[in-house]
Amino acid sequence: MSPKELYEYTGHLLDLVDHPERQGRVIHVGGTSGKGTVCYLVDAMLRAHDKQTMLSVSPHIYDIRERIQSNGQPLPEKLYIQIVNTVIERARELTKFGTPLQYHGILCAITMLGFTSKRHDYTIIEAGLGGPYDLTNHISSSNKYCVLTQIGIDNTHILGNTLAEIANGKTYVLQPDARLSMLEQEPEAQQVIDAKAAEFKLVPEIVERSGAYELDDVRLALHTVESIAKRDSWQFNQEVARAAVESVYMPGRFEKRLLNQKLVILDGAHNPQSLTALVDRLQRSGLTSLTVVFSLGVHKNVRESLHALLPITKHLIVTDY
């Protein structure tokens, strides 16, 4: 099934699922690297300011319910199963017309229905690959806030081979009359985003890069929440926000574990840009000459990704899913 066909399938499925428009103010986060981290950070800061939130990130690391969280916690199992059963029942109606069940379309419908399961103030949703047929584009809001993280070369089989083409794909989170916070981009990408923002009459609020990706993610999230507070007329507290950053738990994002009294770091970096940033962070932390367990999806740039890992790799163990 092509991306367009999957997008249309998901639209048909959502039409069959009873999901009233009760999704709160939408914060839609796109980009290449750091999307999930920024989503977790924005969610934590909003909750620290006593806001009720729904959060959707992908992929999940330990539990599929990570994809739809209410106030920092996965939906209760009983509620999640009810939602899953409702969506699958509707999806089976589409099979009567010769359309097989589609995993990602069903996941999207579960998320959309999950958003309506509890009243909340803000919905934070991580975009997928981007482009016109990104399934998260099905979410809409009259007062949407858009965020763009660092854009780099990835998913070229869908978005194109140049930075400009990929940046164009990432701009599909934008819509007229929205707000936009974004990380400073390479000139080729920035030009494309500026043009699309002008078309929608948006004025991008640009956060300068520091050179350390983990700091850039925090700065972008801080700027976003502060800007949302101004738009929605509530008091932003810098100290409260920073305390939330210190305490947030983000599975698979520089996640530290102890295994047989040895430090293990789990990270989902999966393209040359994010792996280069990860290696830089490891080096700044004094972690070099490491054993690396490594796996990439079929469409990823294996050669450049391995090259990015060279500076910190002593032993390389390659596996698959």
C-alpha positions in Angstrom: 0.0 0.0 0.0 1.4 3.4 -1.0 1.7 6.3 1.5 -1.3 8.0 -0.3 -3.4 4.8 -0.1 -2.5 4.3 3.6 -3.4 8.0 4.3 -6.8 7.5 2.6 -7.4 4.2 4.4 -6.8 5.9 7.7 -9.2 8.7 6.8 -11.9 6.2 5.9 -11.2 4.4 9.2 -11.4 7.6 11.2 -14.8 8.3 9.5 -16.1 5.0 10.9 -14.7 5.6 14.4 -16.8 7.9 16.7 -14.2 10.4 17.8 -15.7 13.7 18.8 -13.5 16.8 18.4 -12.2 17.0 22.0 -8.5 17.0 21.5 -7.5 20.3 23.3 -5.1 22.8 21.8 -2.8 20.9 19.4 1.0 21.1 19.5 2.3 19.3 16.4 6.0 18.5 16.4 7.8 17.8 13.1 11.4 17.6 11.9 14.1 14.9 11.5 15.9 14.5 14.8 14.7 15.2 18.3 10.9 15.2 17.7 10.1 12.7 20.4 12.4 14.3 22.9 10.8 17.7 22.4 7.3 16.2 22.7 8.2 14.6 26.0 9.8 17.9 27.3 6.9 20.0 26.2 4.4 17.6 27.8 6.4 17.6 31.1 6.6 21.4 31.3 2.9 21.8 30.6 2.0 19.3 33.3 4.4 21.1 35.7 2.2 24.1 35.1 -0.9 22.2 36.1 -2.1 21.6 32.5 -3.9 18.4 31.5 -2.2 16.8 28.6 -2.4 14.0 26.0 0.9 12.9 24.4 1.5 10.8 21.3 5.0 9.7 20.3 6.4 6.9 18.2 7.7 4.4 18.1 7.1 2.8 21.4 10.0 1.2 23.3 8.6 -1.0 26.0 4.8 -0.8 25.8 2.6 0.1 22.9 0.6 2.4 25.2 3.6 4.8 25.2 2.0 6.0 21.9 -0.9 7.6 23.7 -0.3 9.0 27.2 -2.6 10.9 29.5 -0.9 13.3 32.0 2.4 11.5 31.7 1.1 8.0 32.0 0.1 5.4 29.4 -3.7 5.0 29.2 -5.0 2.3 31.6 -4.9 -1.1 30.1 -8.7 -1.6 30.3 -9.4 1.7 28.5 -6.7 1.1 25.9 -8.1 -2.4 25.1 -11.6 -0.9 24.8 -10.3 1.7 22.3 -8.3 -1.0 20.4 -11.4 -3.3 20.1 -13.5 -0.4 18.8 -11.0 0.6 16.1 -10.3 -3.0 15.0 -14.1 -3.7 14.8 -14.4 -0.7 12.5 -11.3 -1.7 10.5 -12.8 -5.1 9.8 -15.7 -3.3 8.2 -13.3 -2.0 5.6 -12.1 -5.6 4.9 -15.5 -6.3 3.5 -14.6 -4.0 0.6 -11.3 -5.9 0.0 -9.0 -3.6 2.1 -6.7 -5.6 4.4 -6.1 -4.4 8.0 -3.3 -1.8 8.1 -1.1 -1.6 11.2 -0.1 2.0 11.1 -3.6 3.2 10.1 -5.1 1.3 13.0 -2.5 2.8 15.4 -3.3 6.3 14.1 -7.1 5.7 14.7 -6.4 4.3 18.2 -4.4 7.5 19.0 -7.1 9.8 17.7 -9.8 8.0 19.6 -7.6 7.9 22.7 -7.3 11.7 22.5 -11.0 12.0 23.1 -11.1 9.5 26.0 -10.3 12.2 28.7 -10.7 15.9 28.8 -7.5 17.8 28.6 -6.0 21.2 27.8 -3.2 20.3 25.3 -2.5 17.5 22.8 1.2 17.0 21.9 1.7 14.9 18.9 4.9 13.8 17.2 4.7 13.8 13.4 5.8 10.8 11.4 8.1 10.9 8.4 6.4 14.1 7.1 5.0 14.9 3.7 1.4 15.2 2.5 0.5 11.7 3.6 1.9 11.7 7.1 -0.9 10.1 9.1 -0.6 12.7 11.9 -1.9 15.3 9.3 -5.3 13.9 10.1 -5.3 15.9 13.3 -6.6 19.4 13.0 -7.1 22.4 15.3 -8.2 26.0 15.0 -5.4 27.1 17.3 -2.6 24.8 16.3 1.0 25.4 17.5 3.7 24.0 15.2 7.2 23.0 16.2 10.1 22.1 13.9 13.2 20.3 15.2 16.5 19.8 13.3 16.0 18.8 9.7 18.5 16.5 8.0 18.9 13.8 5.4 16.7 10.9 6.2 13.8 8.9 4.7 14.9 9.8 1.2 12.8 7.0 -0.3 9.7 9.1 0.7 10.7 12.7 1.1 13.4 13.2 -1.6 17.2 13.3 -1.8 18.0 16.9 -1.0 17.7 19.0 2.2 15.3 21.3 0.4 13.0 18.4 -0.6 13.0 17.0 2.9 12.4 20.4 4.5 9.4 20.8 2.2 8.0 17.5 3.5 8.4 18.5 7.1 6.4 21.7 6.5 3.2 19.7 6.2 2.7 20.2 9.9 2.1 23.9 9.2 -1.4 25.4 8.6 -2.7 28.9 8.2 -3.2 31.0 11.4 -1.0 28.6 13.4 2.1 29.5 15.5 5.6 28.2 14.7 8.6 27.7 16.9 11.6 26.1 15.2 15.2 25.3 15.6 17.7 27.2 13.4 18.1 25.3 10.2 20.7 25.0 7.5 20.2 27.7 4.9 18.8 25.3 2.3 16.1 24.1 4.7 15.5 27.5 6.2 14.7 29.0 2.9 12.0 26.4 2.2 10.4 26.8 5.6 10.4 30.6 5.4 8.6 30.4 2.0 5.9 28.0 3.3 5.5 30.1 6.5 5.0 33.2 4.4 2.4 31.5 2.3 0.5 30.7 5.5 1.2 34.1 7.0 3.2 32.6 9.9 6.2 34.4 11.5 8.7 31.7 12.6 10.1 32.1 16.1 13.7 30.7 15.6 15.8 29.2 18.4 19.5 29.4 17.7 21.5 26.1 17.8 24.1 25.7 20.5 26.1 22.9 19.0 24.8 20.4 21.6 21.7 18.6 20.5 20.4 17.8 24.0 20.6 21.5 24.9 19.0 22.5 21.6 16.0 20.2 22.3 15.5 21.7 25.8 15.8 25.3 24.5 13.3 24.6 21.7 10.9 23.1 24.2 11.3 25.9 26.7 10.7 28.5 24.0 7.6 26.6 22.8 6.0 26.4 26.2 6.7 30.0 27.1 5.3 31.1 23.7 2.1 29.0 24.3 1.7 30.5 27.7 1.8 34.0 26.2 -0.7 33.0 23.5 -3.1 31.4 26.0 -2.7 33.9 28.8 -1.2 31.9 31.6 1.9 32.5 33.7 5.1 30.6 32.6 7.6 29.9 35.3 11.1 29.2 34.1 12.2 27.4 37.3 9.1 25.1 37.2 9.8 24.3 33.6 13.5 23.5 34.2 12.7 21.3 37.2 10.3 19.4 34.9 13.1 18.9 32.4 15.4 17.4 35.1 12.8 14.9 36.2 11.3 13.7 32.8 11.7 10.1 31.8 12.1 9.5 28.0 12.5 5.8 27.0 15.1 5.1 24.5 16.5 8.6 24.4 20.0 8.5 25.9 18.4 6.2 28.5 21.0 5.0 31.0 20.8 1.4 32.5 23.0 -0.8 34.6 23.6 -4.3 33.3 25.8 -6.5 35.4 27.2 -3.4 37.0 28.1 -1.9 33.6 26.6 1.2 32.1 24.4 0.7 29.1 23.0 3.6 27.1 19.9 3.0 24.9 19.3 5.5 22.2 17.1 5.5 19.1 19.4 7.6 16.9 18.9 6.1 13.4 20.4 8.5 10.8 23.8 10.1 10.2 22.7 13.4 11.7 21.4 12.0 15.0 24.2 9.5 15.3 26.8 12.2 14.9 25.1 14.2 17.6 24.9 11.2 19.8 28.6 10.5 19.4 29.4 14.1 20.2 27.4 13.8 23.4 29.2 10.6 24.4 32.6 12.2 23.8 31.6 15.2 25.8 30.6 12.8 28.6 34.0 11.1 28.5 32.6 7.9 27.0 34.8 6.5 24.2 36.2 3.2 23.0 32.8 1.5 23.5 31.1 -1.7 22.5 28.2 -0.7 20.1 25.2 -2.9 19.4 23.8 -1.5 16.2 20.8 -2.0 14.0 19.2 0.1 11.2 16.0 -0.2 9.1 16.2 -1.2 5.5 15.9 2.3 4.0 18.5 4.0 6.2 22.0 5.2 5.2 24.1 2.4 6.6 27.5 3.6 5.3 27.3 7.2 6.7 25.7 6.0 9.9 28.6 3.6 10.6 31.1 6.3 9.7 29.5 8.5 12.3 30.0 5.9 15.0 33.7 5.4 14.2 35.1 7.9 16.8 33.7 6.0 19.8 33.5 2.4 18.6 35.9 -0.3 19.9 33.7 -3.3 19.2 30.7 -3.3 16.8 27.9 -5.9 17.1 25.5 -5.7 14.3 22.0 -7.2 14.7 18.5 -6.9 13.2 15.0 -6.6 14.6 
